[in-house]
Amino acid sequence: MGGFSVSGYGPERTTMSKLFARDSIARRLDWPMLLATLALSVIGSALVYSATRNRTELVGDDPYAYLLKHLLNIGIGIGLMIGTVWLGHRTLRTAVPILYGVSVFLVLLVLTPLGTTINGAHAWLDLGGLSLQPSEFVKVTIILGMAMLLAARVDAGDREHPDHRTVMQALGLAAVPIMITMLMPDLGSVMVMAMIVLGVLLASGASNRWILGLLGTGAAGALAIWQLGVLDDYQIARFAAFANPALDPSGVGYNTNQARIAIGSGGLTGSGLGNGSQTTGQFVPEQQTDFIFTVAGEELGFLGAGLIILLLGVVLWRACRIARGTTELYGTIVAAGIIAWFAFQAFENIGMCLGIMPVAGLPLPFVSYGGTSMFAVWIAIGLLQSIRVQRPMSA
């Protein structure tokens, strides 16, 4: 009479049995995804420490300064993930208009005197010692907003696929923050947002004419941006250096050349954490953020860098399973938008370190130093976990 119930449904069940009962949130969470993201964060912390400990202009007399800030960012990000799971993606669906309005307001503030320039991009808000990059949150609200519009009538059973009017409304919703972000200009974030829009439309079941039209419009828009001189000189120089790696190796091509040297010197197992000559010698700029993968390549070698790619692959694989497993179009679209975001941003970041993609100033998800980007990716993980937690058990 005094023991706990094996079934886990009696009033006498213990706290542990409640936590891991079949219907509990803990049992429903996607643990392979969580463990992969936590592993990426741990590896990233080690790489951030190695990249910053000798840079006195960044850390002053405290070699652990950036590491501690990075760990704090991870802790806050995990807290935001837990809060997102607790609220649920369906609850957040009702708050999309408010979240969208706040995110657009924040990116507009960047164009005011509150905006500040970091690494050539006027994409930050200076809030009294706290720097915030609103475009990272816009990635989340574009996904939620487009999913809300595209799935509304389908989930209600009125239609099988979004109609043309609904698709136009969804594209208009995404176009507003994308155009504002382009004015900063923050080309890297615009590229990610464009991939998110494409992924969302593909998952929604929208007509292929919209997909082809979007691709054609994107190509025409890119040509127009180039011809009209919308891009800043440093952005044009980055594309020129990508097209011709031998162009100005001590100037605009310096970052990518040093990045390739660092990765190439790592060999199979690397020089050991903290022992990389390129990293210790501070030859690679912004190594704790955009070029964090070069630290892995040099100090952890092919095996360590490959592990990072493998863990990112696990996250994307589990996200794909979540997208396929949900029975509502809204959840499928949200998951697909996050997959497009993570996949393109990871490919772009690693690709620019290897010289196969132009430098676009994008962090590596879960690995690079950066508060706003870390918060945004953990919120996205919270959305994915919520979709899995709230689906029927038979799914």
N, C-alpha and C positions, 0 to 999 in steps of 0.2 A: 504493500500500500504506500510505502514511503519513497519508492524509487521514481526515477523520471520515466516519462512515457516514450517508448521507442518510436512510436508513430510521430511524436513531436506535436500532437494536437491537444493533448490533455492539459489541464491547468497546472500539472505538476512539472511540466517540462522545464529544464534548466535554461539558463541564459545562453549557454553554448548551443543547445539544441534549437533554440529559437533563432539564433544567428545563422545556423546552417540548415534549417528546415528547408524542404524542397520549395516552398513558396516564399522564402525569404529573399530580400534584395541581394544579400551576399552570395547566395547560390546562383542567382540569375545574372550577376555581373559577368562580363567577359574578362576572365582572369588572364588569359594569354595576352590580350591587348594591354591590360593594366601592367602586367609584369614587363612587357616589352617597353612601354613608355617610361616606367620607372627605371629600367636598365639604361635607356637612352639618357635620362636625366642624370643618373649617377656617372655615366661615362662623360657626359657633357660637363659636369662639375669638375671632374679631374682635368679635362682639357682646358677649361676656363682658367683653372688655377695655374696650370703649366704655362698658359699663354700670357698671363698677367703678372705673375709673381715677381718678375724682374723689371717690369715697366714702371719705374718710379714716378713717371709723369702721370700715371693712372692711379697707382695704389699708394703713393707716398712712402711712408715708412712701414706700412702694414701690408705684407705680401698676401695676406688672406682677405683683403678688403673686397675684391671682386668675387671671390669664392663665397664669402658670407652673404653678399648681396644676391648672388645667383641662387644660393640655397633658400634665401628668403623668398625670392621670386617663385621658385618651385613650390615652396610651402603654400604661398598664396594661391598659386595656380591649382594645386590639388584641392585647396579649400573651395575654390570656385567650381571645380569639377563636382565635388560632393554636393554643393549647393544646387548645381544644375540638375544632378540626378534627383535630388530631393524635391525640387520644384516640378521636374518632368518636362519633356519637350512639348507635351500637349498643353500644359499650363502656359508655357512660354509662347505657344502659338497665339493665345489670346492677348498676349502683351506685345506682339510684334509691332503694331503701330507706334507704341511708345518707344520701344527699343530702337526702331528705325529712325524715328524723329530725333532721339538723343544722339545717335551715331552721326547722322547728317549734320546736326548742329555742331558737334565736336570737330568734324573735318572742316566745316566752314570757319571755325575759330582759328584754325591753322593759318588761314589767309589774312587774319587780323594781326595787330602788333603782338598778340600772345604767341604767335607762331615763331618757331626758331629753326635754324638750319643746322643739321648734323650730317657730316660726311657728304656735303653737297646737296642733300635733299631737304627742302623746306617742308617737312612733313611732321613736325613735332610741336607739341604744346609745352611751354615752359610754365609750370604751375608752382613757382616758388621753390625751386630745387628739385622738383619732381618732373621728369620728362615723360610725356605720354604721346604715343603714336596712334591717333584715332583710327587710321586706316586699317589697323589690325582688327579692331572691333567691327568695322564695316564688313569685313569678310564674313563674320558670323551673321550679321543682320541681313546681308544680301541673301544668304542661304535660307534663313528663316522666312524672310519676306517673300521671296520668289516661291518657296515651297507652300506657303500659306495660300497664295493666289492660285497657283497651278493645280493644287490638290483639292481646293475647296469643293467644287462641284463633282469631282470624280469620287472623293471619299463619301460624299453625300448620296452617291448613286445616281446622279442626274446625267452623267456623261461617262464615256469610257476613256476619253482623252481630253486634255485642255483644248478649248476652241481658240481660234485666231485672236479674238478680242482679249481673252485671258492672257495669252502669250505676250501680246503687245503691252498689256498692263504690267506684266512681270518684268519685261525688258525695260520699260520706262522706270520702274522702281529701281532697277539696278543701275540704269544710266546716270541717275542724278549723282550719287556718291562717286561713281567712276569718273565723271567729268570733273567734279571738284578735285578729286585726287590727281587727275591729270594736270590741273592748273598749278599744283604745288611746285614743280612736277615730281611725282613719285611713280616713275615708270614701272619699277619692280612690282609694287602693289597693284597697279593697273593690270599688269600681265596676269597676276594671280586671280584677280577678280574676273577677268575675261575667261580664264579657264574654269572658274567656278560657274559662271553663267552657262558655258557650253556643257559642262557636266550635268547641271541641273536640268537643262532642256532635254538632253539625251535621256535622263532618267524619268522625265515627266511623261514621255510618250508623245511629245509634240511632233507635228508634221516635219518630215525631213526637209521640207522647203525652208523651214525656219533655221535649221542647222546650217544648210548650205548658204542661205542668205546671211546668216551671222558670220560665217567664215569669210564670205566675200566682202561684207561690210568691214570686217576687221582688217582685211588686207588693204582695202581702199583707204580706210582710216589711218593705218600705219603709214601708207605712202603720203597721204595728205599731211600728216603730222611732220613727217620728214621734210616735205617740200615747203611747208609754211613756216618752218623754223620754230615750232612749239618747244622742241627739246632744248635743254640748256647745252652749253658747249661741252661740259664734262660728260654728258650722256652721249653726245655724238662721238666724242673721242673714245668712249668705251666701245661703241659699236665698231669704230674704225680699227681699234686695237684687236678686237675679236676677229674681224675680217682679215687683218694682216698682223699676225703675232710679232713679226719683226719690226713693226712700226714703233719707233721711239721706245726702245726697251728700258731706258732709264727714266722715262716719263710716264705717259699714259699706259704703256704696257708693262710697267714695273710690277704691279700687283700680281697679274696673272703669271708672269715669268717666275717670280719668286715662289708663287704657290706651287707651280709645277716642279720647281727644284726641290722644294720641301717634301712634296709627296713622293717624288722619284727617288729621293735619298733614303726613304724608309725601308725599302726592300720588303722582305717577307714578314719579319717580326718587329721591325722598327728599332730605333736607337734606345728605347726605354723612356718612360714618362719623365719629363724634366730634363732629358739629355739631348734633345734635338738642337743641332747647331743653328738651323734657320730660326727656330722658335726662340732659343736662348739669345741669339744675336739680334732678335727683333727685326728681321729682314722683311717679314710679311706684315703689312699694315692691317689693322682691324681684325687681328687673328682671333680674338675672343668672340667676335660676332659673325660677320659675313664669311670669314675664311677659317672658321673653327675646324673644318674638315682637314685642313693642311696640317694641323697639330696631330690629328689622328693618323694621317698618312705617314708623317715623319717619325713620330714617337711610338706608335703602335703598329706601324707597318701595314702590309696588305691584309693581314689577318684581322687587325683591330679595325681598320677602315671598312673591311668587308663585314665585320660584325655589326657595325652601325647600319650599313645598308640592309643587312639581313633583318635586324630589329625593325627598321622602318617598313620592310616588306611584310613582317608579321602584323604590324599595325594596320597596313592597308588590306591585307588578307582578311583579318578579322572584321574590318569595317565593311568589306564586300559581303561577308557572310551575314552581317547585321542588316545590310541593305536588302539582301535577298530574302531574309527570314521574316521581315515585317510584313504585315497584311494590309497596311495603310499606305497610300501613295505619298502622303506627307512625310512619313518616316523614311521611305525609300529615297525621296528627293533630298531630304536633309543629309542623309548618310552619303548619297552620291556627291553632293556639293562638297562635303568634307573630304571625301576621297580625292576629288579633283584638286582641291586646295593642297592637301598634304603631298600628293604625288608630284604635282608640278613644282611646288616650292622646293621639295627635296631634290628633285632632278635639276632644277635651275641652280640651286646652291652648290651641289656637288659638281655639276657640270661646269660652272664658272671656275671652280678650283682646279678642274682638270683641263680647262681650256677649250671645252666643247660647247660652251654656252657663253654669251656675253655677260659681263659683270652687271648685276642689276640690284645689288644691295639688299638681298633677301636672306634672313637668318635660316639656319637649319633647324627644323622643328624639334623641340625638346632638348636640343644640344647647345645651340648658340646662346650666348649671354644676351639678355634683353628682357625687361619686365613686361611690357605690353604684349610682345609676341608670345611670351611664355604663358601669360594669362589667357590669351585667345586660344592657343592650341589645347590647353587643358579644359577650357569651356567646351571646345569642340568634342573632346573625349567624353565629357559629361553628357553631351547631347547623344552621342553614339551609345553610351551605356544606358541612358534613359530609354532609347528606342528598344534596346534589347530587354531591359527590365520590364517594360510595360507591354511587351508583346504577349500573346497567349502562350501558355506553357507548352502546348502541342507544337508550336512553331520552333 
